[in-house]
Amino acid sequence: MNFLEKYQEWLAYDKLDDELKLELLAIGEDEQEIKERFLSDLKFGTAGLRGILGAGTDRMNVYTVRRATEGLALYVKEQGGEDRGVVIAYDCRHYSPEFAETAASVLAGNGIKVYLFTELRPTPELSFAVRHLGCEAGIVITASHNPSKYNGYKVYGRDGGQVANEAADYIMQKMESIDIFSDIPMADMESPLIQRINVEVDEPYYEAVLSQRIHKELSTAADMKIVFTPFHGAGAVPVKEVLRRAGYKKVYTVPQQEAPDGAFPTVKSPNPEDKEGFALAIELANNMGADLIIGTDPDSDRVGVLAREEDGTFVAFTGNMMGVLLTEYILSQKTGLGLLPKNPYVVKTIVTSEMVRAVTDHYGVELIDVLTGFKYIADTIKDHEAEGDDGYVLGFEESYGYLTGPYARDKDAVSASLMIAEMAAWYKTRNMSLCDVMRDLYEKYGIHKEWVKNYVFEGTEGAEKIKNLMASVRASIPETIGWAKVTAYTDYAEGVRRDLLTGKETEVNLPKSNVLRFELEDKSWIAFRPSGTEPKFKVYAGVARGNIEAKIQAISDSVSSILGVEG
């Protein structure tokens, strides 16, 4: 069936949602728009579904959610997990509550126990809930930090981490055999199989988060003033609550950004990586004389931080910088107090700052590199625990995600906000801001700077463009990038590292992934990968020696040349 036939099938469905039908009628003369919506089906990957809201097989709507949930239901029954059940949470986005109820209805229609949060909750609490309730799986309706036109559907396995590749493949295969309109059983929302939950998970989750503290007395000793913004998302309640319970009495929430709102009316993008979204927070921080600004994304798994500089301005920290700061703080304090576990280890992704390696080496702690995506950090924790190793200390990725303990298996902006507040308070008692600390760490470990560039290509043509860009880089390995020779590169799709100086090839013991990472002669590096959740081609780089700003510019210019796109 071609895309025009699929379009007509949807129009002919007599029970089609009225809003979606009007949307389809409005594009009846626009063949390109019909193609964008119906040429392919929304793909179920390791992060589940993510797409633009609207009518069509390649859009997020109740029908694509039903289909994905039926695939998941078949997987749960294959595992014998009907009684263990599935827990469902959702964030503030448009149609998130409706999608959550749709998923609950399909699961119950398959005879599967369902735990449904009745109000929005952060993604990390869903990860915690899977483990706490002993569920077979979990679902969270969210598109993370994507723009407001998106929503998504993330699935978690029994360990609380994002569903494994094998399970994702199984679900996708089952989805392909399901008629999106007629093959899906649905239960009434009053089904006894659907149990509403809230506080019974909130309390143990808060306890787990609060247990991550190292210096519990610092909230009062430092007299911290903190401005917090949830960017209209799910972090509003839990972040304020854990800071309150930890004793921080001067936490000021940005009023215009506190209420849940899937339109995100005060920001261009609800992404804590973008400093421009913090304009209202900076204004409030200046009015209140605050020391620190914390912002969480809509599903509260990522956190951005700004700290006051000596001249009174606020400086934004990258995810790499905050990861280094947290690693130094946690390792230094736990080492000094004798709290480090046996065989301690820190986990980062292959596109995250190498500066953290200098920190872990200093404290004699193992650093483990994994592929991009927090599921690989979760897999590392699971594998170590299976061997009786409870040495996990911290996991983080450059995209502003951190997890300070194994109570959950996804990045957690709630616990990260609490730990960042504690870290800032500890240094404040020593008359240091986080800006001062970062300068000291550069002095101690050497200056490192990272660079990330996102090339956005939307739609079916964009997806093809991204595919072709990656193929062109792989087909023509550059001899130089910027100012330096390429000395080695790793193709994670092949699982091989090639040393261009010696000709030696080394197997890489990581899952296969469509990533290329190049090593330069001065220990700088650069990596290329298509995003798995957004219509982006992503380029990462890190430099650590010489004229860093000039090197970053040279990398930027070189990347534009390699890809044949404007910087």
VEXLOKOL-377244 format. One line per 5 residues: for each residue x, y, z negated of C-alpha. Coordinates in steps of 0.02 Angstrom, whole numbers. Layout:
BEGIN
X,Y,Z  ...
This chain:
BEGIN
0,0,0  75,167,52  64,328,-48  -88,394,46  -182,231,16
-138,239,-169  -205,416,-173  -369,361,-96  -381,215,-218  -368,334,-364
-498,452,-290  -617,305,-263  -604,241,-441  -774,281,-515  -713,293,-695
-566,409,-659  -545,545,-789  -636,701,-728  -487,816,-755  -371,702,-657
-498,683,-516  -512,872,-496  -322,881,-493  -316,753,-352  -452,839,-253
-354,1002,-264  -203,925,-175  -301,837,-38  -221,940,100  -44,934,28
36,774,91  205,813,11  125,834,-160  29,672,-137  193,587,-90
278,654,-246  141,581,-355  110,414,-269  265,361,-171  328,263,-321
274,211,-495  341,292,-651  486,180,-697  501,94,-866  684,103,-919
777,76,-1082  700,238,-1147  525,189,-1087  432,315,-979  461,500,-952
379,608,-821  277,758,-773  98,760,-839  -37,738,-709  -131,621,-593
-35,488,-497  66,330,-516  225,431,-540  151,543,-674  117,530,-859
-70,502,-888  -183,382,-984  -175,255,-843  14,243,-834  15,235,-1025
-112,93,-1021  -8,-2,-895  154,18,-993  68,-33,-1154  -5,-189,-1073
171,-236,-1019  231,-208,-1197  83,-308,-1266  131,-457,-1158  309,-443,-1223
251,-436,-1405  144,-591,-1381  288,-680,-1294  390,-646,-1453  248,-706,-1565
240,-534,-1643  51,-504,-1646  42,-505,-1836  202,-406,-1861  123,-276,-1750
174,-112,-1670  187,59,-1753  145,215,-1651  194,397,-1679  182,553,-1573
245,732,-1564  167,900,-1520  159,885,-1332  5,899,-1223  -97,737,-1230
19,655,-1357  -124,609,-1477  -229,543,-1331  -86,438,-1265  -53,369,-1440
-234,316,-1459  -233,241,-1283  -82,135,-1330  -164,82,-1493  -323,31,-1400
-228,-77,-1275  -125,-163,-1409  -278,-200,-1516  -367,-260,-1360  -228,-390,-1347
-253,-446,-1526  -100,-355,-1591  -92,-267,-1760  -67,-78,-1743  -3,52,-1867
-50,224,-1802  13,387,-1876  -135,507,-1881  -28,664,-1869  131,707,-1774
290,632,-1842  474,643,-1791  549,509,-1682  674,453,-1816  531,419,-1937
456,304,-1806  623,212,-1795  624,200,-1985  443,142,-1989  477,-5,-1872
605,-70,-1996  509,-23,-2153  347,-106,-2097  433,-255,-2018  353,-225,-1848
392,-313,-1686  402,-147,-1594  368,39,-1602  306,174,-1484  331,362,-1495
245,479,-1374  371,615,-1336  474,694,-1198  606,751,-1323  673,923,-1271
605,924,-1093  498,1071,-1033  313,1076,-1076  253,997,-913  330,831,-968
280,693,-1087  352,522,-1119  333,352,-1199  481,277,-1293  482,97,-1352
581,28,-1499  627,-151,-1540  616,-247,-1703  782,-175,-1766  717,4,-1749
828,45,-1601  768,84,-1426  712,-74,-1340  850,-184,-1269  883,-193,-1082
814,-370,-1070  651,-320,-1153  637,-165,-1044  660,-271,-888  527,-394,-948
403,-253,-980  438,-175,-810  414,-341,-721  248,-368,-808  192,-190,-768
220,-220,-583  94,-363,-587  -41,-265,-680  -184,-178,-591  -181,-5,-665
-372,7,-670  -441,-168,-701  -320,-287,-786  -305,-203,-956  -409,-249,-1110
-455,-103,-1224  -518,-110,-1404  -626,18,-1491  -527,138,-1600  -625,74,-1750
-550,-99,-1725  -493,-178,-1890  -327,-211,-1803  -289,-24,-1802  -226,42,-1969
-199,228,-1994  -40,275,-2088  48,430,-2152  111,454,-2330  146,268,-2358
289,285,-2233  331,468,-2267  385,438,-2446  511,297,-2416  575,391,-2264
606,547,-2367  694,441,-2499  807,365,-2365  850,537,-2296  884,612,-2467
996,465,-2512  1120,523,-2379  1176,670,-2487  1351,671,-2558  1346,823,-2674
1168,835,-2741  1202,989,-2846  1257,1103,-2704  1086,1172,-2659  1082,1276,-2818
1268,1307,-2837  1288,1388,-2666  1129,1493,-2664  1109,1460,-2478  991,1560,-2369
932,1457,-2221  822,1503,-2074  735,1355,-1993  638,1337,-1830  552,1177,-1773
521,1252,-1599  335,1213,-1618  373,1030,-1648  368,883,-1768  511,944,-1878
409,1080,-1965  348,974,-2110  487,845,-2140  636,962,-2126  560,1089,-2245
508,949,-2362  679,868,-2379  763,1037,-2401  636,1081,-2536  661,915,-2626
849,938,-2614  831,1104,-2707  855,1233,-2569  742,1374,-2625  781,1504,-2492
725,1421,-2331  633,1538,-2212  536,1463,-2067  514,1564,-1907  326,1597,-1917
298,1613,-1729  374,1440,-1700  305,1343,-1848  136,1282,-1784  136,1131,-1666
109,1188,-1486  148,1085,-1332  157,1242,-1225  310,1304,-1322  253,1484,-1294
401,1572,-1375  542,1487,-1280  589,1447,-1101  639,1273,-1158  620,1189,-1329
800,1132,-1322  913,1172,-1470  1061,1168,-1351  1001,1335,-1280  1048,1483,-1390
919,1595,-1307  782,1496,-1394  850,1555,-1561  813,1740,-1532  670,1746,-1658
772,1644,-1783  920,1763,-1769  805,1912,-1796  733,1832,-1953  906,1779,-2014
969,1957,-1999  819,2023,-2093  840,1895,-2233  1030,1898,-2241  1036,1712,-2203
1196,1609,-2196  1135,1474,-2078  1008,1442,-1940  943,1267,-1903  830,1221,-1757
755,1052,-1713  681,996,-1547  498,945,-1524  517,765,-1586  650,815,-1714
788,699,-1662  909,837,-1605  968,987,-1704  1054,1149,-1657  1149,1257,-1781
1207,1438,-1789  1316,1510,-1927  1358,1688,-1974  1529,1750,-1918  1636,1877,-2013
1569,2021,-1908  1390,1974,-1952  1343,1897,-1784  1280,1719,-1768  1386,1589,-1677
1305,1436,-1598  1392,1269,-1622  1394,1140,-1484  1347,960,-1521  1530,914,-1509
1583,1048,-1633  1449,998,-1759  1495,815,-1739  1676,855,-1780  1624,962,-1930
1511,825,-1998  1644,692,-1972  1774,796,-2065  1655,840,-2207  1586,665,-2234
1754,577,-2222  1845,704,-2330  1713,702,-2466  1684,515,-2469  1870,483,-2466
1897,601,-2612  1756,525,-2712  1797,346,-2671  1631,322,-2580  1691,260,-2411
1628,84,-2375  1742,-61,-2336  1798,-57,-2154  1723,115,-2119  1685,164,-1939
1616,311,-1841  1530,291,-1673  1526,416,-1529  1483,408,-1344  1609,407,-1203
1562,586,-1153  1583,655,-1329  1732,757,-1390  1899,671,-1414  1936,792,-1556
1842,676,-1673  1974,543,-1640  2104,653,-1722  1989,668,-1874  1956,482,-1892
2141,442,-1866  2184,564,-2006  2071,470,-2128  2114,297,-2063  1937,264,-2004
1895,165,-1848  1816,261,-1704  1707,163,-1583  1661,226,-1410  1496,174,-1332
1397,217,-1176  1289,373,-1171  1125,349,-1262  1092,326,-1446  1029,150,-1419
1211,98,-1398  1255,172,-1566  1108,75,-1640  1170,-84,-1555  1342,-57,-1633
1266,-45,-1807  1163,-202,-1776  1313,-301,-1712  1420,-251,-1861  1284,-292,-1986
1261,-463,-1905  1443,-496,-1949  1418,-438,-2128  1501,-270,-2097  1413,-123,-2183
1547,5,-2142  1441,126,-2039  1474,307,-2086  1413,418,-1944  1358,409,-1763
1336,556,-1647  1330,612,-1466  1372,776,-1383  1188,811,-1347  1156,868,-1528
1105,701,-1601  1172,632,-1768  1133,487,-1885  1216,484,-2056  1154,314,-2117
1084,149,-2052  909,173,-2125  850,218,-1947  919,173,-1777  900,335,-1682
970,509,-1703  885,602,-1844  873,792,-1851  790,782,-2022  937,700,-2110
1060,797,-2001  979,962,-2056  996,910,-2237  1178,858,-2218  1221,1015,-2120
1143,1122,-2257  1245,1027,-2388  1404,1046,-2288  1377,1233,-2266  1338,1249,-2452
1495,1155,-2502  1604,1267,-2396  1512,1423,-2456  1563,1382,-2635  1741,1397,-2567
1703,1564,-2483  1705,1487,-2310  1576,1490,-2172  1562,1350,-2044  1648,1468,-1922
1797,1477,-2041  1799,1288,-2058  1797,1263,-1869  1948,1377,-1851  2039,1279,-1986
2001,1115,-1898  2069,1183,-1734  2227,1230,-1828  2235,1058,-1908  2191,947,-1760
2221,1057,-1608  2098,1157,-1505  1976,1053,-1402  1841,1120,-1289  1706,1028,-1195
1606,1078,-1042  1440,1009,-981  1354,1050,-818  1178,992,-772  1127,994,-589
937,983,-579  856,897,-429  670,866,-452  549,757,-354  578,611,-237
704,708,-133  795,756,-292  807,576,-349  885,530,-182  1005,677,-196
1063,620,-367  1089,443,-303  1191,506,-156  1299,621,-264  1351,475,-373
1385,367,-222  1494,502,-141  1603,521,-297  1623,333,-310  1666,318,-125
1801,452,-128  1897,447,-291  1984,616,-311  2173,620,-329  2167,784,-424
2035,877,-523  2066,1059,-559  2249,1083,-600  2294,903,-639  2321,733,-562
2197,595,-599  2298,461,-689  2160,334,-717  1974,313,-700  1841,196,-769
1692,139,-668  1568,81,-798  1454,10,-664  1594,-114,-623  1659,-124,-801
1838,-88,-745  1971,41,-790  2099,73,-654  2268,149,-696  2320,246,-541
2502,259,-598  2532,73,-625  2392,-3,-521  2337,-105,-672  2153,-146,-691
2077,-176,-863  1906,-247,-904  1794,-131,-1006  1695,-221,-1140  1536,-117,-1126
1369,-144,-1040  1363,-95,-857  1311,87,-830  1315,208,-684  1455,317,-752
1625,369,-686  1753,440,-808  1920,513,-749  2076,537,-855  2193,680,-811
2380,689,-837  2370,807,-987  2243,696,-1079  2095,800,-1021  1948,702,-951
1792,721,-843  1639,609,-821  1496,599,-696  1327,516,-727  1146,531,-674
1029,562,-820  918,416,-865  776,525,-932  781,689,-834  800,739,-650
980,789,-680  1153,746,-618  1266,774,-768  1451,815,-774  1552,818,-936
1731,869,-969  1850,894,-1113  2016,986,-1123  2136,1004,-1267  2298,1086,-1213
2365,1246,-1135  2255,1384,-1068  2090,1301,-1108  1975,1431,-1032  2071,1429,-868
2064,1240,-865  1876,1238,-895  1853,1360,-750  1965,1254,-640  1862,1100,-681
1701,1193,-641  1769,1249,-472  1837,1076,-433  1672,991,-477  1577,1106,-360
1698,1059,-221  1690,872,-258  1500,870,-261  1474,996,-123  1352,1096,-228
1359,1271,-298  1418,1289,-478
